[in-house]
Amino acid sequence: MVRNLNRFNDEKIIASWFKNANAWVEEVRNGLIESRKLVTDQAIVEAVLGCSPRTVIDLGCGEGWLAHKLSVRGITVIGTDVVPALIAQAKRAGEGDFRLISYEDIALGKLQAQVDLIVCNFSLLGKESVDDLVKSAPKLLKNGGVFILQTLHPLLACGDEPYQDGWREGSWQGFSKKFSDPAPWYFRTLESWLKLFEKNGFQLQERREPINPKTGKLASLILIAQARCN
């Protein structure tokens, strides 16, 4: 059943990441997330590099792996996250411009930057915060700038639930026992993702559906959308 209860909200997502930040860093740094090693990490890197940006904002950068990966390719990257422990780890891992800021503050125009490309790698999990962030994103992009999203593929992530937008229970299935209090997340159908970009001034350029080579199943959904020129 798709749920829409008060206990499922954007604040609960942030609270969970505050609690699990250190466990997450350990999993990522030690390469313990199989789907990332097999397909999704390389998929998002290839998607970004394929657009040949000189400047990038990595929204929800976490411990900074993607920002660092792009930086060594000569790309200037701003990484943002709301979790202090993750930003601290990103700074500790190497040089870079990492900023502690929430999606809400970014939507209010408090991130002073304008770049060629915005990337969100499995970092758009909420409802209102995501809606407002995507609405404000064109202001962070130069004319014709690109927004790239990688997220769980709706057809796979839906599971046995109805295929309709709504809050879902979180889960740390497949992760170590160090994780607790999984974050809820807001499920969106493919149509809803496309409409979210379309109504906020983006035109879909490409849709990619990376496949897990081990299972032969969908690993993720990547949307590459371009901001309409002013």
Summary of the structure (lengths in Angstrom):
residues: 230
radius of gyration: 16.6
end to end distance: 42.1
largest distance: 49.2
contacts: 728
relative contact order: 0.19
helix: 37%
strand: 24%
